[in-house]
Amino acid sequence: MASDYLAMTKKFITTMDKTEHQNLSNTIREVHEKLRKSFHLTQDLNKVWQEHIKEEDLRKKYSQAMMKLATEIWVGKDCRIEWSYRACMNFFYHGGLEKFLAREKKIKELSIIKGKETPGISDDTRQNNFDFSTKRQLKLLDIGSCYNPFSKFSEFSCVAIDLTPATKDVLPCDFLQAEIHMKSNAEVINDSKLTFFEESFDIVVMSLVLEYLPAAEQRAIFCFKAWQLLQLYGLCIIITPDSKSLHHNAPMMKSWKTAFEKIGFKRVKYEKLTHLHCMAFCKMYMTSSVDISSCKSLSDLLYIPQDFKCYADDDLPIERSEEECQSLYEQFSELPNEV
């Protein structure tokens, strides 16, 4: 998805010239390819990630490029943020959650009658504390936030984190290494650093984040930790790039859906935009079939096309034809209008 990833501009460039735009696009692509090539050649995921952590200048360059693309090139057309906002409003404020739970309850009842019970609404005695009668502020965690785009919405109380923040209101955090503490330890732990507790958020957003990670195992860890952090019936928003047609990568999306269900989610909304897959998953269970140590078992499911790319064992730059270079530029040039 390095070439699909950010599919964004062409007719909307107004504040920067084509050369600078190409440079920003290349920065994103090169960081993705560097990570994937290193992992492909070494198969040492921990070493690759630790080396990436040390490359602070490169990560800062990437972060600034992402912020410029989002705020200067996609301005007014960044439909991933608006899509996520509407999905959350419909689910929590406009009856979506209630309808979803009623539907799941009916599906479970019918399954029991037929003698083929399928996973459905959680039987856990604990309940989500969302009050349907009031529109309280929703607690939102934005992972890989870059510049905290959801802070503009008054309905959200945002915690924005990123490996390398582009703005001061985003907290620096390597989410792969972040510990998720039990709620019962909240009063015991007294740490000035960023601390996460299970069941602390109504919403977790991972927008253009999972494809940054070079290995499917890392994506599984991100998704499992998101499940831990969500309250029962909380919403996980996933946005991932894809410039292909609706059905081209349908098997991949089906595979991702299966992975999320194994963790303890159920998909409540999916939409394929011109350059993006947009998904919303509801946390259905308080127990999961996986844990942090077994996330590798989901590696075959949370794949992306670039996982299967072969790299040569050399330091030569990847050569592209002029046609391929123009295609890459255009994919970073146009964010879809449909929202």
C-alpha positions as CSV (number, residue, x, y, z in Angstrom):
1,M,0.0,0.0,0.0
2,A,2.9,2.3,-0.2
3,S,1.8,3.3,-3.7
4,D,-1.9,3.0,-2.8
5,Y,-1.4,4.5,0.6
6,L,-2.5,8.1,0.5
7,A,-3.9,8.2,-2.9
8,M,-4.4,11.9,-2.8
9,T,-4.3,15.1,-5.1
10,K,-4.1,16.0,-8.7
11,K,-6.7,18.7,-9.0
12,F,-6.7,20.0,-5.4
13,I,-3.1,21.2,-5.1
14,T,-3.2,25.0,-4.4
15,T,-0.6,25.8,-1.8
16,M,2.5,23.9,-2.9
17,D,4.1,23.1,-6.2
18,K,4.3,19.7,-7.9
19,T,8.0,19.2,-7.0
20,E,7.4,19.6,-3.2
21,H,4.3,17.4,-3.4
22,Q,6.3,14.7,-5.1
23,N,9.0,15.0,-2.4
24,L,6.4,14.5,0.4
25,S,4.9,11.5,-1.4
26,N,8.3,10.0,-1.8
27,T,9.1,10.4,1.9
28,I,6.0,8.4,2.8
29,R,6.7,5.7,0.3
30,E,10.4,5.4,1.1
31,V,9.9,4.9,4.8
32,H,7.3,2.2,4.2
33,E,9.6,0.4,1.8
34,K,12.6,0.7,4.0
35,L,10.8,-0.9,6.9
36,R,9.4,-3.7,4.8
37,K,12.7,-4.4,3.0
38,S,14.6,-4.6,6.3
39,F,12.0,-7.0,7.7
40,H,12.0,-9.1,4.6
41,L,15.7,-9.5,4.5
42,T,16.4,-10.0,8.2
43,Q,13.1,-11.6,9.5
44,D,14.1,-10.0,12.8
45,L,11.1,-7.9,13.6
46,N,12.4,-6.6,17.0
47,K,15.7,-5.5,15.5
48,V,14.0,-3.7,12.6
49,W,11.7,-1.8,14.8
50,Q,14.4,-0.8,17.3
51,E,16.5,0.5,14.5
52,H,13.5,2.5,13.2
53,I,13.0,3.9,16.7
54,K,16.6,5.2,16.6
55,E,16.0,7.0,13.3
56,E,14.5,10.1,14.8
57,D,15.3,12.4,12.0
58,L,13.7,10.1,9.4
59,R,10.6,9.7,11.6
60,K,10.3,13.4,12.0
61,K,10.6,13.9,8.3
62,Y,7.8,11.3,7.7
63,S,5.6,12.9,10.3
64,Q,5.9,16.4,8.9
65,A,5.3,15.0,5.4
66,M,2.1,13.4,6.6
67,M,0.8,16.5,8.3
68,K,1.5,18.6,5.2
69,L,-0.3,16.2,3.0
70,A,-3.3,16.1,5.3
71,T,-3.5,19.8,6.1
72,E,-2.3,21.4,2.9
73,I,-3.1,19.0,0.0
74,W,-6.1,17.1,1.3
75,V,-7.6,20.2,2.9
76,G,-11.4,20.1,2.5
77,K,-11.2,16.6,1.0
78,D,-9.9,14.5,3.9
79,C,-13.0,12.3,3.9
80,R,-11.5,9.7,6.3
81,I,-11.9,12.1,9.2
82,E,-15.5,13.0,8.3
83,W,-16.4,9.3,7.7
84,S,-15.1,8.3,11.1
85,Y,-16.9,11.2,12.8
86,R,-20.2,10.3,11.2
87,A,-19.8,6.6,11.9
88,C,-19.3,7.4,15.6
89,M,-22.2,9.9,15.8
90,N,-24.6,7.5,14.1
91,F,-23.5,4.6,16.3
92,F,-23.6,6.4,19.7
93,Y,-25.9,9.4,19.3
94,H,-28.4,8.4,16.6
95,G,-29.5,5.0,17.7
96,G,-27.0,2.9,15.8
97,L,-25.7,1.0,18.9
98,E,-29.2,0.2,20.1
99,K,-30.2,-1.1,16.7
100,F,-27.1,-3.1,16.4
101,L,-27.6,-4.8,19.8
102,A,-31.2,-5.5,19.0
103,R,-30.2,-7.1,15.7
104,E,-27.5,-9.2,17.4
105,K,-29.9,-10.3,20.1
106,K,-32.4,-11.4,17.4
107,I,-29.7,-13.3,15.5
108,K,-28.7,-15.1,18.6
109,E,-32.3,-16.1,19.5
110,L,-32.9,-17.4,16.0
111,S,-29.6,-19.4,16.2
112,I,-30.7,-21.0,19.5
113,I,-34.1,-21.9,18.1
114,K,-32.4,-23.6,15.1
115,G,-29.9,-25.3,17.4
116,K,-27.0,-23.6,15.7
117,E,-26.0,-20.9,18.2
118,T,-23.5,-18.4,16.7
119,P,-21.5,-15.7,18.5
120,G,-23.7,-12.7,19.3
121,I,-24.4,-10.2,22.0
122,S,-22.1,-10.6,25.0
123,D,-23.4,-12.6,27.9
124,D,-21.0,-10.8,30.3
125,T,-22.7,-9.3,33.3
126,R,-20.8,-6.1,33.0
127,Q,-22.4,-3.5,30.8
128,N,-21.3,-0.6,28.8
129,N,-21.8,2.6,30.8
130,F,-23.0,4.6,27.8
131,D,-26.2,6.5,28.7
132,F,-28.5,6.4,25.7
133,S,-30.6,9.3,27.2
134,T,-27.7,11.8,27.2
135,K,-25.2,12.7,24.6
136,R,-22.1,12.7,26.8
137,Q,-18.7,13.4,25.4
138,L,-17.1,10.3,23.9
139,K,-13.6,9.3,25.0
140,L,-11.6,8.8,21.8
141,L,-8.0,7.4,21.4
142,D,-6.4,8.3,18.1
143,I,-3.4,6.0,17.4
144,G,-0.9,7.3,14.9
145,S,-2.7,10.6,15.1
146,C,0.1,12.8,13.7
147,Y,-1.6,16.2,14.2
148,N,-4.8,15.4,16.3
149,P,-7.5,16.0,13.6
150,F,-10.4,14.8,15.8
151,S,-9.8,17.6,18.4
152,K,-12.0,19.9,16.3
153,F,-15.1,17.9,17.2
154,S,-16.7,19.0,20.5
155,E,-18.3,15.5,20.9
156,F,-15.0,13.9,21.5
157,S,-12.6,14.0,24.5
158,C,-9.4,13.1,22.6
159,V,-6.2,11.4,23.5
160,A,-3.9,11.6,20.5
161,I,-0.7,9.5,20.3
162,D,2.0,9.0,17.7
163,L,5.4,7.4,17.4
164,T,6.6,10.8,16.2
165,P,4.0,13.6,16.8
166,A,3.9,16.5,14.3
167,T,2.2,18.8,16.8
168,K,2.5,19.4,20.5
169,D,-1.0,18.3,21.4
170,V,-0.1,14.7,20.3
171,L,1.6,12.6,22.9
172,P,4.7,10.6,21.9
173,C,4.1,6.8,22.2
174,D,5.4,3.6,20.8
175,F,2.1,1.8,20.9
176,L,3.7,-1.6,20.2
177,Q,5.5,-1.3,23.6
178,A,2.7,0.3,25.5
179,E,1.4,-1.7,28.5
180,I,-2.4,-2.0,29.1
181,H,-3.0,-2.1,32.8
182,M,-6.0,-3.6,34.5
183,K,-8.6,-1.1,35.8
184,S,-8.2,-2.5,39.3
185,N,-4.7,-1.1,39.3
186,A,-5.7,2.4,38.4
187,E,-5.3,3.7,42.0
188,V,-2.1,1.8,42.6
189,I,-0.2,3.0,39.5
190,N,1.1,6.6,40.0
191,D,3.1,7.3,36.9
192,S,3.6,10.7,35.4
193,K,4.1,9.1,32.0
194,L,1.3,8.1,29.6
195,T,-0.5,5.2,31.1
196,F,-3.2,3.0,29.6
197,F,-5.9,1.1,31.4
198,E,-8.3,-1.4,29.9
199,E,-11.9,-0.4,29.1
200,S,-11.0,3.3,29.1
201,F,-12.3,4.5,25.8
202,D,-15.5,4.6,23.8
203,I,-13.7,4.9,20.5
204,V,-10.2,3.8,19.2
205,V,-9.2,5.2,15.8
206,M,-6.4,3.7,13.6
207,S,-6.4,5.7,10.4
208,L,-3.7,5.1,7.8
209,V,-1.7,3.3,10.6
210,L,-1.8,-0.5,10.2
211,E,-0.1,-0.4,6.8
212,Y,2.8,1.6,8.3
213,L,3.8,-1.5,10.3
214,P,6.0,-3.9,8.3
215,A,4.6,-7.2,9.8
216,A,1.1,-8.6,10.2
217,E,2.0,-9.6,13.8
218,Q,2.5,-5.9,14.7
219,R,-0.9,-5.1,13.2
220,A,-2.5,-7.8,15.3
221,I,-0.9,-6.4,18.5
222,F,-2.3,-2.9,17.6
223,C,-5.8,-4.4,17.1
224,F,-5.7,-6.5,20.2
225,K,-4.6,-3.6,22.4
226,A,-7.4,-1.5,20.8
227,W,-9.8,-4.2,21.9
228,Q,-8.4,-4.1,25.5
229,L,-8.7,-0.3,25.7
230,L,-12.3,-0.2,24.5
231,Q,-15.3,-0.5,26.8
232,L,-17.9,-3.2,26.0
233,Y,-19.7,-2.1,22.8
234,G,-17.0,0.5,22.1
235,L,-16.1,1.3,18.5
236,C,-12.8,0.6,16.7
237,I,-12.4,2.7,13.5
238,I,-10.0,1.3,10.9
239,I,-9.1,3.3,7.7
240,T,-6.6,1.7,5.3
241,P,-5.7,2.8,1.8
242,D,-6.5,1.0,-1.4
243,S,-6.9,2.6,-4.9
244,K,-8.1,-0.6,-6.5
245,S,-11.7,-1.4,-7.4
246,L,-14.2,-2.5,-4.7
247,H,-13.7,-6.3,-5.3
248,H,-10.0,-6.3,-6.1
249,N,-8.9,-6.8,-2.5
250,A,-12.2,-8.2,-1.2
251,P,-10.5,-11.4,0.1
252,M,-8.1,-9.2,2.2
253,M,-11.0,-7.3,3.7
254,K,-12.8,-10.6,4.5
255,S,-9.6,-11.9,6.1
256,W,-9.3,-8.7,8.2
257,K,-12.9,-9.2,9.3
258,T,-12.2,-12.7,10.4
259,A,-9.1,-11.5,12.4
260,F,-11.2,-8.9,14.2
261,E,-13.8,-11.4,15.1
262,K,-11.2,-13.7,16.6
263,I,-10.1,-10.9,18.8
264,G,-13.6,-10.1,20.0
265,F,-15.1,-7.6,17.6
266,K,-17.9,-7.6,15.1
267,R,-18.0,-5.4,12.1
268,V,-20.9,-2.9,12.1
269,K,-20.0,-0.7,9.1
270,Y,-17.9,-1.0,6.0
271,E,-17.6,1.3,3.0
272,K,-15.1,1.3,0.1
273,L,-14.3,4.8,-1.0
274,T,-12.2,5.5,-4.1
275,H,-8.9,5.2,-2.3
276,L,-9.9,3.9,1.1
277,H,-11.4,1.0,3.0
278,C,-13.4,2.4,5.9
279,M,-14.5,0.0,8.7
280,A,-16.1,0.2,12.1
281,F,-15.9,-2.7,14.6
282,C,-17.8,-3.1,17.8
283,K,-16.2,-4.7,20.9
284,M,-18.6,-7.6,21.5
285,Y,-16.9,-9.7,24.2
286,M,-15.0,-9.1,27.4
287,T,-12.8,-12.2,26.7
288,S,-10.8,-12.9,23.6
289,S,-9.6,-16.1,21.9
290,V,-6.1,-14.5,21.6
291,D,-3.8,-12.7,24.0
292,I,-0.8,-10.4,23.5
293,S,1.5,-13.4,23.3
294,S,-0.5,-15.2,20.7
295,C,-1.1,-12.3,18.3
296,K,1.2,-14.0,15.8
297,S,-1.5,-16.5,15.2
298,L,-3.4,-13.7,13.3
299,S,-0.5,-13.0,11.0
300,D,-2.0,-14.9,8.1
301,L,-5.2,-12.9,8.4
302,L,-4.0,-9.3,8.8
303,Y,-1.9,-9.1,5.6
304,I,-1.5,-6.4,3.1
305,P,-0.4,-6.9,-0.6
306,Q,3.1,-5.4,0.2
307,D,3.7,-8.3,2.6
308,F,4.3,-10.5,-0.4
309,K,6.8,-8.2,-2.2
310,C,10.3,-9.6,-2.7
311,Y,13.3,-7.4,-2.1
312,A,16.8,-7.9,-3.4
313,D,19.6,-8.1,-0.9
314,D,21.4,-4.9,-1.9
315,D,21.3,-1.2,-1.2
316,L,20.3,-0.2,-4.7
317,P,17.3,2.1,-5.0
318,I,14.1,0.6,-6.4
319,E,14.0,1.6,-10.1
320,R,10.7,2.6,-11.6
321,S,9.6,3.6,-15.1
322,E,8.5,7.1,-15.8
323,E,4.9,5.8,-16.0
324,E,5.2,4.2,-12.6
325,C,6.6,7.4,-11.0
326,Q,3.7,9.4,-12.5
327,S,1.2,6.9,-11.2
328,L,2.7,7.1,-7.7
329,Y,2.5,10.9,-7.8
330,E,-1.2,10.8,-8.8
331,Q,-2.1,8.3,-6.1
332,F,-0.7,10.7,-3.5
333,S,-2.6,13.5,-5.2
334,E,-6.3,12.9,-4.9
335,L,-8.3,12.1,-1.8
336,P,-11.7,10.9,-2.8
337,N,-14.7,13.4,-2.8
338,E,-17.3,10.9,-1.8
339,V,-18.0,10.8,1.9
